[in-house]
């Protein structure tokens, strides 16, 4: 079970992890917030989650372009 959890955490976007890190909340609390709010509001937090994931990927891409030596 723990291997499955690690597999998805490694390959996920990391949005919940970054939010938890910045807000100093447990990661599980952030994930549960997204899950419960998605059920309550019929999926609108999924749009926020995907947009945050896209912003994170774009920022990572631009950082890699500015300094390619650090990310190889």
mmCIF file of the N, C-alpha and C atoms, coordinates in Angstrom:
data_MODEL
# 
_entry.id   MODEL 
# 
loop_
_atom_site.group_PDB 
_atom_site.id 
_atom_site.type_symbol 
_atom_site.label_atom_id 
_atom_site.label_alt_id 
_atom_site.label_comp_id 
_atom_site.label_asym_id 
_atom_site.label_entity_id 
_atom_site.label_seq_id 
_atom_site.pdbx_PDB_ins_code 
_atom_site.Cartn_x 
_atom_site.Cartn_y 
_atom_site.Cartn_z 
_atom_site.occupancy 
_atom_site.B_iso_or_equiv 
_atom_site.pdbx_formal_charge 
_atom_site.auth_seq_id 
_atom_site.auth_comp_id 
_atom_site.auth_asym_id 
_atom_site.auth_atom_id 
_atom_site.pdbx_PDB_model_num 
ATOM 1   N N  . UNK A 1 1  ? 0.832   -1.206 0.000   1.00 0.00 ? 1  UNK A N  1 
ATOM 2   C CA . UNK A 1 1  ? 0.000   0.000  0.000   1.00 0.00 ? 1  UNK A CA 1 
ATOM 3   C C  . UNK A 1 1  ? 0.869   1.261  0.000   1.00 0.00 ? 1  UNK A C  1 
ATOM 4   N N  . UNK A 1 2  ? 1.911   1.245  0.790   1.00 0.00 ? 2  UNK A N  1 
ATOM 5   C CA . UNK A 1 2  ? 2.784   2.408  0.869   1.00 0.00 ? 2  UNK A CA 1 
ATOM 6   C C  . UNK A 1 2  ? 3.510   2.637  -0.457  1.00 0.00 ? 2  UNK A C  1 
ATOM 7   N N  . UNK A 1 3  ? 3.830   1.550  -1.179  1.00 0.00 ? 3  UNK A N  1 
ATOM 8   C CA . UNK A 1 3  ? 4.493   1.680  -2.472  1.00 0.00 ? 3  UNK A CA 1 
ATOM 9   C C  . UNK A 1 3  ? 3.598   2.366  -3.488  1.00 0.00 ? 3  UNK A C  1 
ATOM 10  N N  . UNK A 1 4  ? 2.319   2.071  -3.447  1.00 0.00 ? 4  UNK A N  1 
ATOM 11  C CA . UNK A 1 4  ? 1.369   2.711  -4.359  1.00 0.00 ? 4  UNK A CA 1 
ATOM 12  C C  . UNK A 1 4  ? 1.275   4.200  -4.057  1.00 0.00 ? 4  UNK A C  1 
ATOM 13  N N  . UNK A 1 5  ? 1.236   4.542  -2.784  1.00 0.00 ? 5  UNK A N  1 
ATOM 14  C CA . UNK A 1 5  ? 1.150   5.945  -2.382  1.00 0.00 ? 5  UNK A CA 1 
ATOM 15  C C  . UNK A 1 5  ? 2.391   6.707  -2.845  1.00 0.00 ? 5  UNK A C  1 
ATOM 16  N N  . UNK A 1 6  ? 3.564   6.124  -2.671  1.00 0.00 ? 6  UNK A N  1 
ATOM 17  C CA . UNK A 1 6  ? 4.796   6.766  -3.110  1.00 0.00 ? 6  UNK A CA 1 
ATOM 18  C C  . UNK A 1 6  ? 4.851   6.904  -4.630  1.00 0.00 ? 6  UNK A C  1 
ATOM 19  N N  . UNK A 1 7  ? 4.330   5.895  -5.341  1.00 0.00 ? 7  UNK A N  1 
ATOM 20  C CA . UNK A 1 7  ? 4.301   5.952  -6.798  1.00 0.00 ? 7  UNK A CA 1 
ATOM 21  C C  . UNK A 1 7  ? 3.495   7.154  -7.277  1.00 0.00 ? 7  UNK A C  1 
ATOM 22  N N  . UNK A 1 8  ? 2.312   7.353  -6.716  1.00 0.00 ? 8  UNK A N  1 
ATOM 23  C CA . UNK A 1 8  ? 1.465   8.463  -7.147  1.00 0.00 ? 8  UNK A CA 1 
ATOM 24  C C  . UNK A 1 8  ? 2.000   9.809  -6.685  1.00 0.00 ? 8  UNK A C  1 
ATOM 25  N N  . UNK A 1 9  ? 2.633   9.853  -5.527  1.00 0.00 ? 9  UNK A N  1 
ATOM 26  C CA . UNK A 1 9  ? 3.200   11.106 -5.063  1.00 0.00 ? 9  UNK A CA 1 
ATOM 27  C C  . UNK A 1 9  ? 4.370   11.533 -5.931  1.00 0.00 ? 9  UNK A C  1 
ATOM 28  N N  . UNK A 1 10 ? 5.164   10.578 -6.398  1.00 0.00 ? 10 UNK A N  1 
ATOM 29  C CA . UNK A 1 10 ? 6.298   10.911 -7.247  1.00 0.00 ? 10 UNK A CA 1 
ATOM 30  C C  . UNK A 1 10 ? 5.862   11.385 -8.620  1.00 0.00 ? 10 UNK A C  1 
ATOM 31  N N  . UNK A 1 11 ? 4.770   10.846 -9.138  1.00 0.00 ? 11 UNK A N  1 
ATOM 32  C CA . UNK A 1 11 ? 4.353   11.157 -10.490 1.00 0.00 ? 11 UNK A CA 1 
ATOM 33  C C  . UNK A 1 11 ? 3.217   12.173 -10.561 1.00 0.00 ? 11 UNK A C  1 
ATOM 34  N N  . UNK A 1 12 ? 2.731   12.614 -9.442  1.00 0.00 ? 12 UNK A N  1 
ATOM 35  C CA . UNK A 1 12 ? 1.678   13.625 -9.420  1.00 0.00 ? 12 UNK A CA 1 
ATOM 36  C C  . UNK A 1 12 ? 2.294   15.002 -9.689  1.00 0.00 ? 12 UNK A C  1 
ATOM 37  N N  . UNK A 1 13 ? 1.461   15.966 -9.848  1.00 0.00 ? 13 UNK A N  1 
ATOM 38  C CA . UNK A 1 13 ? 1.939   17.307 -10.144 1.00 0.00 ? 13 UNK A CA 1 
ATOM 39  C C  . UNK A 1 13 ? 2.642   17.967 -8.961  1.00 0.00 ? 13 UNK A C  1 
ATOM 40  N N  . UNK A 1 14 ? 2.280   17.592 -7.752  1.00 0.00 ? 14 UNK A N  1 
ATOM 41  C CA . UNK A 1 14 ? 2.895   18.193 -6.580  1.00 0.00 ? 14 UNK A CA 1 
ATOM 42  C C  . UNK A 1 14 ? 2.210   19.458 -6.108  1.00 0.00 ? 14 UNK A C  1 
ATOM 43  N N  . UNK A 1 15 ? 1.007   19.693 -6.583  1.00 0.00 ? 15 UNK A N  1 
ATOM 44  C CA . UNK A 1 15 ? 0.287   20.907 -6.210  1.00 0.00 ? 15 UNK A CA 1 
ATOM 45  C C  . UNK A 1 15 ? -0.031  20.902 -4.723  1.00 0.00 ? 15 UNK A C  1 
ATOM 46  N N  . UNK A 1 16 ? -0.563  19.806 -4.228  1.00 0.00 ? 16 UNK A N  1 
ATOM 47  C CA . UNK A 1 16 ? -0.912  19.729 -2.808  1.00 0.00 ? 16 UNK A CA 1 
ATOM 48  C C  . UNK A 1 16 ? 0.330   19.847 -1.928  1.00 0.00 ? 16 UNK A C  1 
ATOM 49  N N  . UNK A 1 17 ? 1.414   19.244 -2.375  1.00 0.00 ? 17 UNK A N  1 
ATOM 50  C CA . UNK A 1 17 ? 2.661   19.321 -1.614  1.00 0.00 ? 17 UNK A CA 1 
ATOM 51  C C  . UNK A 1 17 ? 3.160   20.758 -1.523  1.00 0.00 ? 17 UNK A C  1 
ATOM 52  N N  . UNK A 1 18 ? 3.164   21.473 -2.644  1.00 0.00 ? 18 UNK A N  1 
ATOM 53  C CA . UNK A 1 18 ? 3.632   22.866 -2.646  1.00 0.00 ? 18 UNK A CA 1 
ATOM 54  C C  . UNK A 1 18 ? 2.727   23.763 -1.810  1.00 0.00 ? 18 UNK A C  1 
ATOM 55  N N  . UNK A 1 19 ? 1.404   23.561 -1.919  1.00 0.00 ? 19 UNK A N  1 
ATOM 56  C CA . UNK A 1 19 ? 0.482   24.364 -1.105  1.00 0.00 ? 19 UNK A CA 1 
ATOM 57  C C  . UNK A 1 19 ? 0.687   24.087 0.379   1.00 0.00 ? 19 UNK A C  1 
ATOM 58  N N  . UNK A 1 20 ? 0.842   22.826 0.729   1.00 0.00 ? 20 UNK A N  1 
ATOM 59  C CA . UNK A 1 20 ? 1.052   22.471 2.129   1.00 0.00 ? 20 UNK A CA 1 
ATOM 60  C C  . UNK A 1 20 ? 2.360   23.041 2.644   1.00 0.00 ? 20 UNK A C  1 
ATOM 61  N N  . UNK A 1 21 ? 3.371   23.030 1.799   1.00 0.00 ? 21 UNK A N  1 
ATOM 62  C CA . UNK A 1 21 ? 4.665   23.565 2.187   1.00 0.00 ? 21 UNK A CA 1 
ATOM 63  C C  . UNK A 1 21 ? 4.594   25.072 2.430   1.00 0.00 ? 21 UNK A C  1 
ATOM 64  N N  . UNK A 1 22 ? 3.909   25.772 1.549   1.00 0.00 ? 22 UNK A N  1 
ATOM 65  C CA . UNK A 1 22 ? 3.820   27.240 1.685   1.00 0.00 ? 22 UNK A CA 1 
ATOM 66  C C  . UNK A 1 22 ? 2.889   27.672 2.816   1.00 0.00 ? 22 UNK A C  1 
ATOM 67  N N  . UNK A 1 23 ? 1.806   26.922 3.020   1.00 0.00 ? 23 UNK A N  1 
ATOM 68  C CA . UNK A 1 23 ? 0.836   27.294 4.043   1.00 0.00 ? 23 UNK A CA 1 
ATOM 69  C C  . UNK A 1 23 ? 1.113   26.656 5.403   1.00 0.00 ? 23 UNK A C  1 
ATOM 70  N N  . UNK A 1 24 ? 2.108   25.789 5.458   1.00 0.00 ? 24 UNK A N  1 
ATOM 71  C CA . UNK A 1 24 ? 2.479   25.080 6.686   1.00 0.00 ? 24 UNK A CA 1 
ATOM 72  C C  . UNK A 1 24 ? 1.321   24.245 7.235   1.00 0.00 ? 24 UNK A C  1 
ATOM 73  N N  . UNK A 1 25 ? 0.662   23.521 6.333   1.00 0.00 ? 25 UNK A N  1 
ATOM 74  C CA . UNK A 1 25 ? -0.407  22.583 6.679   1.00 0.00 ? 25 UNK A CA 1 
ATOM 75  C C  . UNK A 1 25 ? 0.049   21.182 6.342   1.00 0.00 ? 25 UNK A C  1 
ATOM 76  N N  . UNK A 1 26 ? -0.546  20.185 6.964   1.00 0.00 ? 26 UNK A N  1 
ATOM 77  C CA . UNK A 1 26 ? -0.250  18.811 6.545   1.00 0.00 ? 26 UNK A CA 1 
ATOM 78  C C  . UNK A 1 26 ? -0.758  18.553 5.124   1.00 0.00 ? 26 UNK A C  1 
ATOM 79  N N  . UNK A 1 27 ? -0.014  17.760 4.371   1.00 0.00 ? 27 UNK A N  1 
ATOM 80  C CA . UNK A 1 27 ? -0.366  17.478 2.984   1.00 0.00 ? 27 UNK A CA 1 
ATOM 81  C C  . UNK A 1 27 ? -1.720  16.786 2.894   1.00 0.00 ? 27 UNK A C  1 
ATOM 82  N N  . UNK A 1 28 ? -1.976  15.889 3.820   1.00 0.00 ? 28 UNK A N  1 
ATOM 83  C CA . UNK A 1 28 ? -3.250  15.165 3.791   1.00 0.00 ? 28 UNK A CA 1 
ATOM 84  C C  . UNK A 1 28 ? -4.437  16.108 3.940   1.00 0.00 ? 28 UNK A C  1 
ATOM 85  N N  . UNK A 1 29 ? -4.280  17.168 4.724   1.00 0.00 ? 29 UNK A N  1 
ATOM 86  C CA . UNK A 1 29 ? -5.368  18.129 4.898   1.00 0.00 ? 29 UNK A CA 1 
ATOM 87  C C  . UNK A 1 29 ? -5.681  18.858 3.589   1.00 0.00 ? 29 UNK A C  1 
ATOM 88  N N  . UNK A 1 30 ? -4.645  19.218 2.864   1.00 0.00 ? 30 UNK A N  1 
ATOM 89  C CA . UNK A 1 30 ? -4.836  19.908 1.590   1.00 0.00 ? 30 UNK A CA 1 
ATOM 90  C C  . UNK A 1 30 ? -5.509  18.972 0.583   1.00 0.00 ? 30 UNK A C  1 
ATOM 91  N N  . UNK A 1 31 ? -5.056  17.729 0.534   1.00 0.00 ? 31 UNK A N  1 
ATOM 92  C CA . UNK A 1 31 ? -5.657  16.767 -0.392  1.00 0.00 ? 31 UNK A CA 1 
ATOM 93  C C  . UNK A 1 31 ? -7.123  16.526 -0.062  1.00 0.00 ? 31 UNK A C  1 
ATOM 94  N N  . UNK A 1 32 ? -7.425  16.368 1.216   1.00 0.00 ? 32 UNK A N  1 
ATOM 95  C CA . UNK A 1 32 ? -8.821  16.167 1.615   1.00 0.00 ? 32 UNK A CA 1 
ATOM 96  C C  . UNK A 1 32 ? -9.674  17.382 1.288   1.00 0.00 ? 32 UNK A C  1 
ATOM 97  N N  . UNK A 1 33 ? -9.100  18.573 1.439   1.00 0.00 ? 33 UNK A N  1 
ATOM 98  C CA . UNK A 1 33 ? -9.822  19.786 1.079   1.00 0.00 ? 33 UNK A CA 1 
ATOM 99  C C  . UNK A 1 33 ? -10.216 19.767 -0.395  1.00 0.00 ? 33 UNK A C  1 
ATOM 100 N N  . UNK A 1 34 ? -9.265  19.417 -1.269  1.00 0.00 ? 34 UNK A N  1 
ATOM 101 C CA . UNK A 1 34 ? -9.568  19.350 -2.698  1.00 0.00 ? 34 UNK A CA 1 
ATOM 102 C C  . UNK A 1 34 ? -10.614 18.285 -2.997  1.00 0.00 ? 34 UNK A C  1 
ATOM 103 N N  . UNK A 1 35 ? -10.521 17.156 -2.344  1.00 0.00 ? 35 UNK A N  1 
ATOM 104 C CA . UNK A 1 35 ? -11.483 16.072 -2.595  1.00 0.00 ? 35 UNK A CA 1 
ATOM 105 C C  . UNK A 1 35 ? -12.870 16.469 -2.134  1.00 0.00 ? 35 UNK A C  1 
ATOM 106 N N  . UNK A 1 36 ? -12.993 16.932 -0.884  1.00 0.00 ? 36 UNK A N  1 
ATOM 107 C CA . UNK A 1 36 ? -14.314 17.284 -0.362  1.00 0.00 ? 36 UNK A CA 1 
ATOM 108 C C  . UNK A 1 36 ? -14.915 18.477 -1.078  1.00 0.00 ? 36 UNK A C  1 
ATOM 109 N N  . UNK A 1 37 ? -14.107 19.484 -1.360  1.00 0.00 ? 37 UNK A N  1 
ATOM 110 C CA . UNK A 1 37 ? -14.653 20.654 -2.040  1.00 0.00 ? 37 UNK A CA 1 
ATOM 111 C C  . UNK A 1 37 ? -15.055 20.306 -3.481  1.00 0.00 ? 37 UNK A C  1 
ATOM 112 N N  . UNK A 1 38 ? -14.381 19.338 -4.092  1.00 0.00 ? 38 UNK A N  1 
ATOM 113 C CA . UNK A 1 38 ? -14.783 18.904 -5.435  1.00 0.00 ? 38 UNK A CA 1 
ATOM 114 C C  . UNK A 1 38 ? -16.147 18.236 -5.411  1.00 0.00 ? 38 UNK A C  1 
ATOM 115 N N  . UNK A 1 39 ? -16.406 17.445 -4.377  1.00 0.00 ? 39 UNK A N  1 
ATOM 116 C CA . UNK A 1 39 ? -17.720 16.815 -4.268  1.00 0.00 ? 39 UNK A CA 1 
ATOM 117 C C  . UNK A 1 39 ? -18.815 17.842 -3.977  1.00 0.00 ? 39 UNK A C  1 
ATOM 118 N N  . UNK A 1 40 ? -18.515 18.794 -3.118  1.00 0.00 ? 40 UNK A N  1 
ATOM 119 C CA . UNK A 1 40 ? -19.520 19.782 -2.720  1.00 0.00 ? 40 UNK A CA 1 
ATOM 120 C C  . UNK A 1 40 ? -19.840 20.741 -3.864  1.00 0.00 ? 40 UNK A C  1 
ATOM 121 N N  . UNK A 1 41 ? -18.814 21.179 -4.580  1.00 0.00 ? 41 UNK A N  1 
ATOM 122 C CA . UNK A 1 41 ? -19.023 22.191 -5.623  1.00 0.00 ? 41 UNK A CA 1 
ATOM 123 C C  . UNK A 1 41 ? -19.061 21.598 -7.026  1.00 0.00 ? 41 UNK A C  1 
ATOM 124 N N  . UNK A 1 42 ? -19.212 20.304 -7.120  1.00 0.00 ? 42 UNK A N  1 
ATOM 125 C CA . UNK A 1 42 ? -19.338 19.599 -8.394  1.00 0.00 ? 42 UNK A CA 1 
ATOM 126 C C  . UNK A 1 42 ? -18.118 19.770 -9.304  1.00 0.00 ? 42 UNK A C  1 
ATOM 127 N N  . UNK A 1 43 ? -16.933 19.771 -8.719  1.00 0.00 ? 43 UNK A N  1 
ATOM 128 C CA . UNK A 1 43 ? -15.711 19.704 -9.502  1.00 0.00 ? 43 UNK A CA 1 
ATOM 129 C C  . UNK A 1 43 ? -15.005 20.994 -9.824  1.00 0.00 ? 43 UNK A C  1 
ATOM 130 N N  . UNK A 1 44 ? -15.475 22.131 -9.353  1.00 0.00 ? 44 UNK A N  1 
ATOM 131 C CA . UNK A 1 44 ? -14.788 23.378 -9.703  1.00 0.00 ? 44 UNK A CA 1 
ATOM 132 C C  . UNK A 1 44 ? -13.369 23.473 -9.129  1.00 0.00 ? 44 UNK A C  1 
ATOM 133 N N  . UNK A 1 45 ? -13.034 22.893 -7.966  1.00 0.00 ? 45 UNK A N  1 
ATOM 134 C CA . UNK A 1 45 ? -11.632 22.932 -7.516  1.00 0.00 ? 45 UNK A CA 1 
ATOM 135 C C  . UNK A 1 45 ? -10.685 22.157 -8.418  1.00 0.00 ? 45 UNK A C  1 
ATOM 136 N N  . UNK A 1 46 ? -11.208 21.265 -9.222  1.00 0.00 ? 46 UNK A N  1 
ATOM 137 C CA . UNK A 1 46 ? -10.349 20.543 -10.163 1.00 0.00 ? 46 UNK A CA 1 
ATOM 138 C C  . UNK A 1 46 ? -9.763  21.517 -11.179 1.00 0.00 ? 46 UNK A C  1 
ATOM 139 N N  . UNK A 1 47 ? -10.533 22.510 -11.567 1.00 0.00 ? 47 UNK A N  1 
ATOM 140 C CA . UNK A 1 47 ? -10.042 23.533 -12.489 1.00 0.00 ? 47 UNK A CA 1 
ATOM 141 C C  . UNK A 1 47 ? -8.911  24.316 -11.834 1.00 0.00 ? 47 UNK A C  1 
ATOM 142 N N  . UNK A 1 48 ? -9.081  24.652 -10.573 1.00 0.00 ? 48 UNK A N  1 
ATOM 143 C CA . UNK A 1 48 ? -8.032  25.366 -9.835  1.00 0.00 ? 48 UNK A CA 1 
ATOM 144 C C  . UNK A 1 48 ? -6.784  24.490 -9.713  1.00 0.00 ? 48 UNK A C  1 
ATOM 145 N N  . UNK A 1 49 ? -6.972  23.219 -9.398  1.00 0.00 ? 49 UNK A N  1 
ATOM 146 C CA . UNK A 1 49 ? -5.856  22.292 -9.257  1.00 0.00 ? 49 UNK A CA 1 
ATOM 147 C C  . UNK A 1 49 ? -5.078  22.171 -10.565 1.00 0.00 ? 49 UNK A C  1 
ATOM 148 N N  . UNK A 1 50 ? -5.771  21.999 -11.659 1.00 0.00 ? 50 UNK A N  1 
ATOM 149 C CA . UNK A 1 50 ? -5.105  21.847 -12.956 1.00 0.00 ? 50 UNK A CA 1 
ATOM 150 C C  . UNK A 1 50 ? -4.396  23.137 -13.355 1.00 0.00 ? 50 UNK A C  1 
ATOM 151 N N  . UNK A 1 51 ? -5.011  24.275 -13.093 1.00 0.00 ? 51 UNK A N  1 
ATOM 152 C CA . UNK A 1 51 ? -4.356  25.538 -13.435 1.00 0.00 ? 51 UNK A CA 1 
ATOM 153 C C  . UNK A 1 51 ? -3.109  25.757 -12.579 1.00 0.00 ? 51 UNK A C  1 
ATOM 154 N N  . UNK A 1 52 ? -3.165  25.399 -11.308 1.00 0.00 ? 52 UNK A N  1 
ATOM 155 C CA . UNK A 1 52 ? -1.967  25.492 -10.467 1.00 0.00 ? 52 UNK A CA 1 
ATOM 156 C C  . UNK A 1 52 ? -0.880  24.535 -10.947 1.00 0.00 ? 52 UNK A C  1 
ATOM 157 N N  . UNK A 1 53 ? -1.265  23.349 -11.349 1.00 0.00 ? 53 UNK A N  1 
ATOM 158 C CA . UNK A 1 53 ? -0.295  22.383 -11.870 1.00 0.00 ? 53 UNK A CA 1 
ATOM 159 C C  . UNK A 1 53 ? 0.363   22.909 -13.142 1.00 0.00 ? 53 UNK A C  1 
ATOM 160 N N  . UNK A 1 54 ? -0.421  23.519 -14.010 1.00 0.00 ? 54 UNK A N  1 
ATOM 161 C CA . UNK A 1 54 ? 0.135   24.078 -15.240 1.00 0.00 ? 54 UNK A CA 1 
ATOM 162 C C  . UNK A 1 54 ? 1.090   25.226 -14.936 1.00 0.00 ? 54 UNK A C  1 
ATOM 163 N N  . UNK A 1 55 ? 0.732   26.081 -13.987 1.00 0.00 ? 55 UNK A N  1 
ATOM 164 C CA . UNK A 1 55 ? 1.617   27.182 -13.605 1.00 0.00 ? 55 UNK A CA 1 
ATOM 165 C C  . UNK A 1 55 ? 2.928   26.661 -13.040 1.00 0.00 ? 55 UNK A C  1 
ATOM 166 N N  . UNK A 1 56 ? 2.858   25.604 -12.235 1.00 0.00 ? 56 UNK A N  1 
ATOM 167 C CA . UNK A 1 56 ? 4.077   25.036 -11.664 1.00 0.00 ? 56 UNK A CA 1 
ATOM 168 C C  . UNK A 1 56 ? 4.972   24.465 -12.762 1.00 0.00 ? 56 UNK A C  1 
ATOM 169 N N  . UNK A 1 57 ? 4.394   23.767 -13.726 1.00 0.00 ? 57 UNK A N  1 
ATOM 170 C CA . UNK A 1 57 ? 5.175   23.200 -14.826 1.00 0.00 ? 57 UNK A CA 1 
ATOM 171 C C  . UNK A 1 57 ? 5.796   24.297 -15.688 1.00 0.00 ? 57 UNK A C  1 
ATOM 172 N N  . UNK A 1 58 ? 5.052   25.369 -15.928 1.00 0.00 ? 58 UNK A N  1 
ATOM 173 C CA . UNK A 1 58 ? 5.581   26.471 -16.728 1.00 0.00 ? 58 UNK A CA 1 
ATOM 174 C C  . UNK A 1 58 ? 6.728   27.156 -15.993 1.00 0.00 ? 58 UNK A C  1 
ATOM 175 N N  . UNK A 1 59 ? 6.576   27.378 -14.690 1.00 0.00 ? 59 UNK A N  1 
ATOM 176 C CA . UNK A 1 59 ? 7.652   27.986 -13.908 1.00 0.00 ? 59 UNK A CA 1 
ATOM 177 C C  . UNK A 1 59 ? 8.899   27.116 -13.916 1.00 0.00 ? 59 UNK A C  1 
ATOM 178 N N  . UNK A 1 60 ? 8.708   25.805 -13.780 1.00 0.00 ? 60 UNK A N  1 
ATOM 179 C CA . UNK A 1 60 ? 9.843   24.886 -13.803 1.00 0.00 ? 60 UNK A CA 1 
ATOM 180 C C  . UNK A 1 60 ? 10.527  24.916 -15.167 1.00 0.00 ? 60 UNK A C  1 
ATOM 181 N N  . UNK A 1 61 ? 9.745   24.986 -16.225 1.00 0.00 ? 61 UNK A N  1 
ATOM 182 C CA . UNK A 1 61 ? 10.294  25.049 -17.572 1.00 0.00 ? 61 UNK A CA 1 
ATOM 183 C C  . UNK A 1 61 ? 11.136  26.313 -17.758 1.00 0.00 ? 61 UNK A C  1 
ATOM 184 N N  . UNK A 1 62 ? 10.621  27.471 -17.327 1.00 0.00 ? 62 UNK A N  1 
ATOM 185 C CA . UNK A 1 62 ? 11.360  28.725 -17.482 1.00 0.00 ? 62 UNK A CA 1 
ATOM 186 C C  . UNK A 1 62 ? 12.610  28.753 -16.613 1.00 0.00 ? 62 UNK A C  1 
ATOM 187 N N  . UNK A 1 63 ? 12.534  28.178 -15.428 1.00 0.00 ? 63 UNK A N  1 
ATOM 188 C CA . UNK A 1 63 ? 13.738  28.098 -14.597 1.00 0.00 ? 63 UNK A CA 1 
ATOM 189 C C  . UNK A 1 63 ? 14.789  27.226 -15.257 1.00 0.00 ? 63 UNK A C  1 
ATOM 190 N N  . UNK A 1 64 ? 14.368  26.160 -15.876 1.00 0.00 ? 64 UNK A N  1 
ATOM 191 C CA . UNK A 1 64 ? 15.297  25.264 -16.562 1.00 0.00 ? 64 UNK A CA 1 
ATOM 192 C C  . UNK A 1 64 ? 15.911  25.968 -17.770 1.00 0.00 ? 64 UNK A C  1 
ATOM 193 N N  . UNK A 1 65 ? 15.130  26.763 -18.462 1.00 0.00 ? 65 UNK A N  1 
ATOM 194 C CA . UNK A 1 65 ? 15.643  27.490 -19.620 1.00 0.00 ? 65 UNK A CA 1 
ATOM 195 C C  . UNK A 1 65 ? 16.647  28.556 -19.197 1.00 0.00 ? 65 UNK A C  1 
ATOM 196 N N  . UNK A 1 66 ? 16.438  29.193 -18.044 1.00 0.00 ? 66 UNK A N  1 
ATOM 197 C CA . UNK A 1 66 ? 17.345  30.238 -17.589 1.00 0.00 ? 66 UNK A CA 1 
ATOM 198 C C  . UNK A 1 66 ? 18.659  29.673 -17.052 1.00 0.00 ? 66 UNK A C  1 
ATOM 199 N N  . UNK A 1 67 ? 18.626  28.473 -16.484 1.00 0.00 ? 67 UNK A N  1 
ATOM 200 C CA . UNK A 1 67 ? 19.824  27.894 -15.920 1.00 0.00 ? 67 UNK A CA 1 
ATOM 201 C C  . UNK A 1 67 ? 19.815  26.376 -16.159 1.00 0.00 ? 67 UNK A C  1 
ATOM 202 N N  . UNK A 1 68 ? 20.170  25.939 -17.349 1.00 0.00 ? 68 UNK A N  1 
ATOM 203 C CA . UNK A 1 68 ? 20.060  24.503 -17.674 1.00 0.00 ? 68 UNK A CA 1 
ATOM 204 C C  . UNK A 1 68 ? 21.036  23.604 -16.920 1.00 0.00 ? 68 UNK A C  1 
ATOM 205 N N  . UNK A 1 69 ? 22.089  24.155 -16.364 1.00 0.00 ? 69 UNK A N  1 
ATOM 206 C CA . UNK A 1 69 ? 23.083  23.345 -15.675 1.00 0.00 ? 69 UNK A CA 1 
ATOM 207 C C  . UNK A 1 69 ? 22.537  22.773 -14.368 1.00 0.00 ? 69 UNK A C  1 
ATOM 208 N N  . UNK A 1 70 ? 21.703  23.534 -13.669 1.00 0.00 ? 70 UNK A N  1 
ATOM 209 C CA . UNK A 1 70 ? 21.181  23.107 -12.369 1.00 0.00 ? 70 UNK A CA 1 
ATOM 210 C C  . UNK A 1 70 ? 20.216  21.929 -12.463 1.00 0.00 ? 70 UNK A C  1 
ATOM 211 N N  . UNK A 1 71 ? 19.507  21.774 -13.567 1.00 0.00 ? 71 UNK A N  1 
ATOM 212 C CA . UNK A 1 71 ? 18.443  20.788 -13.647 1.00 0.00 ? 71 UNK A CA 1 
ATOM 213 C C  . UNK A 1 71 ? 18.812  19.541 -14.460 1.00 0.00 ? 71 UNK A C  1 
ATOM 214 N N  . UNK A 1 72 ? 20.045  19.430 -14.890 1.00 0.00 ? 72 UNK A N  1 
ATOM 215 C CA . UNK A 1 72 ? 20.423  18.229 -15.652 1.00 0.00 ? 72 UNK A CA 1 
ATOM 216 C C  . UNK A 1 72 ? 20.740  17.067 -14.746 1.00 0.00 ? 72 UNK A C  1 
# 
